[in-house]
Amino acid sequence: MLLPALVIAVSSWWLLTGLALLLVHQPHERARVGFIILSILAFVAWCLVPLTVDSSEPLAAAVGFMLGLLIWGWLEVSYLLGYVNGPNHEVCEKNATMWERFKGGIATTIYHEVCVLLSVGLLAVMSLGQVNPTAFYTLTVLWLMRWSAKLNLFLGVRAFNERWLPEHLHYLVSYLKTDRLSIFLPLSTLAGFYVTYSLFGSASAGAELTQQLSLYLIATLMLLASIEHLFLMFPLNDAALWSWAKGNAPTLRAVRDDKDDL
């Protein structure tokens, strides 16, 4: 079950990430239509989750994984398009204290975070006591590792690809620290790889094929999220992975120049 899980998880992660990036950099009307289509797909995904959680077939684990990714994709795109984010859309002042920067940063995303938390909670309720909680595991891993990435961006990283942010979210850059590396980044990255190792070990020891496939999928997703943490440590060319999706995405380096003039 390891090879199918690797193929499913890596290809799905690569394709859905690229499609999300492609969508959020489209002109407004085209992006709105794309989001409506994505919303319909996400609604269908929520309707299908109850049909997969009580199935012990390996196919149900793969489908549950895809449904979790689709729900997560809707959550991320709704934020990147500015539909569900937070009340603060202002650039952080240059001399703001760490606490002021933290409060301002939370206010840029609080509605989105609540929506994600409610989604994780709903999937937890739907999966409670069921034989195939893969969709819940998928969303939980993405949620926790995204929070880890956000904390690292706040505390300090060495590299961040600003190019992927839509122009209307330019103010987010002012809440990030990209001029130094905090100790939290290597520690959280090591923790991510340790959890990945543990998940692969649990998967190999699984007694049933469905359990093995589910855990292998989650372990691979955890591995990918941990590798993404490495992208924050070193100036790796992660953009090359989705060169087909970036289109004419504008660079936000000018935003930093404006911020330095505050």
C-alpha positions as CSV (number, residue, x, y, z in Angstrom):
1,M,0.0,0.0,0.0
2,L,3.0,2.3,0.3
3,L,3.5,2.9,-3.4
4,P,-0.2,3.7,-4.2
5,A,-0.3,6.1,-1.2
6,L,2.8,7.9,-2.4
7,V,1.5,8.3,-5.9
8,I,-2.0,9.4,-4.7
9,A,-0.7,11.8,-2.1
10,V,2.1,13.5,-4.0
11,S,0.2,13.8,-7.3
12,S,-2.9,15.2,-5.5
13,W,-0.9,17.7,-3.4
14,W,1.0,18.9,-6.5
15,L,-2.0,19.2,-8.8
16,L,-4.5,20.7,-6.3
17,T,-1.9,23.2,-5.0
18,G,-1.2,24.3,-8.6
19,L,-4.8,24.6,-9.4
20,A,-5.4,26.7,-6.3
21,L,-2.5,29.0,-7.2
22,L,-3.8,29.3,-10.8
23,L,-7.3,30.2,-9.6
24,V,-6.4,32.9,-7.1
25,H,-4.3,34.8,-9.7
26,Q,-7.1,34.9,-12.3
27,P,-9.0,38.2,-13.0
28,H,-11.8,38.9,-10.6
29,E,-14.7,37.6,-12.6
30,R,-12.9,34.4,-13.7
31,A,-11.8,33.8,-10.2
32,R,-15.3,34.3,-8.9
33,V,-16.7,31.7,-11.3
34,G,-13.9,29.3,-10.4
35,F,-14.7,29.7,-6.7
36,I,-18.4,29.0,-7.3
37,I,-17.4,25.8,-9.1
38,L,-15.0,24.9,-6.2
39,S,-17.8,25.7,-3.7
40,I,-20.1,23.2,-5.4
41,L,-17.4,20.6,-5.4
42,A,-16.6,21.2,-1.7
43,F,-20.3,20.9,-0.9
44,V,-20.4,17.6,-2.7
45,A,-17.3,16.5,-0.8
46,W,-19.1,17.2,2.5
47,C,-22.0,15.2,1.4
48,L,-19.8,12.2,0.4
49,V,-17.8,12.1,3.7
50,P,-20.5,10.2,5.6
51,L,-20.5,7.6,2.9
52,T,-16.8,6.9,3.3
53,V,-16.3,7.0,7.0
54,D,-18.1,3.7,7.6
55,S,-16.5,1.8,4.7
56,S,-13.7,-0.6,5.3
57,E,-12.7,-0.7,1.6
58,P,-9.2,0.6,0.6
59,L,-10.9,2.7,-2.0
60,A,-12.9,4.5,0.7
61,A,-9.6,5.6,2.3
62,A,-8.3,7.1,-1.0
63,V,-11.6,8.8,-1.6
64,G,-11.7,10.1,2.0
65,F,-8.2,11.6,1.5
66,M,-9.3,13.3,-1.7
67,L,-12.4,14.7,0.0
68,G,-10.3,16.1,2.8
69,L,-8.0,17.8,0.3
70,L,-10.9,19.2,-1.6
71,I,-12.5,20.7,1.6
72,W,-9.1,22.1,2.5
73,G,-8.7,23.6,-0.9
74,W,-12.0,25.5,-0.6
75,L,-10.9,26.8,2.8
76,E,-7.5,28.0,1.4
77,V,-8.9,29.5,-1.8
78,S,-11.7,31.3,0.1
79,Y,-9.0,33.0,2.2
80,L,-6.6,33.8,-0.7
81,L,-9.4,35.3,-2.7
82,G,-10.4,37.5,0.3
83,Y,-13.8,36.1,0.9
84,V,-13.1,34.6,4.3
85,N,-10.1,36.3,6.1
86,G,-10.4,38.8,8.9
87,P,-11.3,42.5,9.7
88,N,-7.7,43.8,9.4
89,H,-6.6,44.6,5.9
90,E,-4.0,47.2,6.9
91,V,-0.2,47.1,6.6
92,C,1.6,46.6,9.9
93,E,3.5,49.7,11.1
94,K,7.3,49.5,10.8
95,N,7.9,50.1,14.5
96,A,5.1,47.9,15.9
97,T,5.9,45.8,18.9
98,M,5.9,42.0,18.6
99,W,2.5,41.9,20.5
100,E,1.0,44.5,18.2
101,R,2.2,42.6,15.1
102,F,0.8,39.4,16.6
103,K,-2.6,40.9,17.3
104,G,-2.7,42.5,13.8
105,G,-1.7,39.3,12.2
106,I,-4.4,37.4,13.9
107,A,-7.0,40.0,12.9
108,T,-6.0,39.5,9.2
109,T,-7.1,35.8,9.3
110,I,-9.4,35.2,12.3
111,Y,-12.6,34.4,10.4
112,H,-10.7,31.9,8.3
113,E,-9.2,30.3,11.3
114,V,-12.6,29.9,12.9
115,C,-14.0,28.4,9.7
116,V,-11.1,25.9,9.6
117,L,-11.5,25.0,13.2
118,L,-15.3,24.4,12.7
119,S,-14.6,22.3,9.7
120,V,-12.1,20.1,11.6
121,G,-14.5,19.8,14.5
122,L,-17.4,18.8,12.1
123,L,-15.2,16.1,10.5
124,A,-14.2,14.9,13.9
125,V,-17.9,14.4,14.9
126,M,-18.7,12.7,11.6
127,S,-15.7,10.4,12.0
128,L,-16.1,9.5,15.6
129,G,-16.2,5.8,16.1
130,Q,-16.0,5.1,12.4
131,V,-13.6,2.7,10.6
132,N,-12.3,5.2,8.1
133,P,-11.6,8.7,9.5
134,T,-9.1,9.5,6.7
135,A,-10.8,12.8,5.7
136,F,-10.6,14.0,9.3
137,Y,-6.9,13.0,9.6
138,T,-6.2,14.8,6.3
139,L,-7.7,18.1,7.4
140,T,-6.2,17.8,10.8
141,V,-2.6,17.4,9.5
142,L,-3.1,20.3,7.0
143,W,-4.5,22.5,9.8
144,L,-1.8,21.8,12.3
145,M,1.1,22.1,9.8
146,R,-0.3,25.3,8.3
147,W,-0.5,26.8,11.8
148,S,3.1,25.7,12.4
149,A,4.1,27.4,9.1
150,K,2.2,30.6,10.1
151,L,3.9,30.7,13.5
152,N,7.3,30.3,11.8
153,L,6.6,33.1,9.4
154,F,5.7,35.3,12.3
155,L,8.7,34.4,14.4
156,G,11.3,34.3,11.7
157,V,12.2,32.4,8.5
158,R,15.0,32.8,5.9
159,A,13.0,32.3,2.8
160,F,9.4,33.0,1.7
161,N,8.0,33.1,-1.8
162,E,5.9,36.3,-1.7
163,R,5.1,35.8,-5.4
164,W,2.3,33.3,-4.6
165,L,0.3,35.8,-2.6
166,P,-2.5,37.6,-4.6
167,E,-2.0,41.4,-4.9
168,H,-5.0,42.2,-2.7
169,L,-3.2,40.3,0.2
170,H,-0.1,42.4,-0.1
171,Y,-0.5,43.7,3.5
172,L,0.2,40.2,4.9
173,V,3.9,40.5,4.1
174,S,4.3,43.3,6.7
175,Y,3.4,40.9,9.5
176,L,6.0,38.3,8.6
177,K,9.7,38.0,9.6
178,T,11.9,36.9,6.7
179,D,15.2,38.4,7.8
180,R,16.2,35.8,10.4
181,L,15.7,32.2,11.4
182,S,13.9,31.6,14.7
183,I,14.7,28.4,16.7
184,F,11.1,27.4,16.4
185,L,11.5,26.5,12.7
186,P,14.2,23.8,13.0
187,L,12.5,22.4,16.0
188,S,9.0,22.3,14.4
189,T,10.6,20.8,11.2
190,L,12.3,18.0,13.2
191,A,9.0,17.4,15.0
192,G,7.3,17.1,11.7
193,F,9.7,14.6,10.4
194,Y,9.5,12.6,13.6
195,V,5.8,12.4,13.4
196,T,6.1,11.4,9.7
197,Y,8.5,8.6,10.7
198,S,6.0,7.4,13.4
199,L,3.1,7.5,11.0
200,F,5.0,5.4,8.4
201,G,5.8,2.9,11.2
202,S,2.2,2.7,12.3
203,A,1.1,2.2,8.7
204,S,3.5,-0.6,8.1
205,A,2.3,-2.3,11.2
206,G,-1.4,-1.9,10.3
207,A,-3.4,-5.1,10.3
208,E,-5.8,-4.1,7.5
209,L,-5.2,-2.8,4.0
210,T,-7.6,0.1,4.5
211,Q,-5.8,1.2,7.7
212,Q,-2.4,0.8,6.0
213,L,-3.5,2.9,3.0
214,S,-5.1,5.6,5.2
215,L,-2.0,6.0,7.4
216,Y,0.4,5.9,4.5
217,L,-1.6,8.7,2.8
218,I,-1.5,10.8,6.0
219,A,2.2,10.0,6.5
220,T,3.0,11.1,3.0
221,L,1.0,14.3,3.5
222,M,2.9,14.9,6.7
223,L,6.2,14.4,4.9
224,L,5.3,16.9,2.2
225,A,4.2,19.5,4.9
226,S,7.6,18.9,6.7
227,I,9.5,19.4,3.4
228,E,7.6,22.7,2.9
229,H,9.0,23.8,6.2
230,L,12.5,23.3,4.8
231,F,11.5,25.7,2.0
232,L,11.2,28.3,4.8
233,M,14.8,27.6,5.9
234,F,16.6,27.6,2.6
235,P,16.2,29.6,-0.6
236,L,15.0,26.6,-2.6
237,N,13.3,27.1,-5.9
238,D,9.9,25.7,-4.9
239,A,8.3,27.9,-7.5
240,A,9.6,25.5,-10.2
241,L,7.2,22.9,-8.9
242,W,4.2,25.0,-10.1
243,S,5.7,27.1,-12.9
244,W,2.7,26.2,-15.0
245,A,0.4,27.7,-12.4
246,K,2.0,31.0,-11.6
247,G,1.1,32.8,-14.8
248,N,1.7,36.5,-14.4
249,A,1.5,36.5,-10.6
250,P,3.1,39.8,-9.5
251,T,6.0,40.1,-7.2
252,L,5.3,42.0,-3.9
253,R,8.8,43.3,-3.4
254,A,7.4,46.9,-3.9
255,V,5.2,46.3,-0.9
256,R,8.3,46.0,1.3
257,D,9.6,49.2,0.0
258,D,6.4,50.9,0.9
259,K,6.4,49.4,4.3
260,D,10.0,50.6,5.0
261,D,8.8,54.2,4.3
262,L,6.1,54.0,7.0
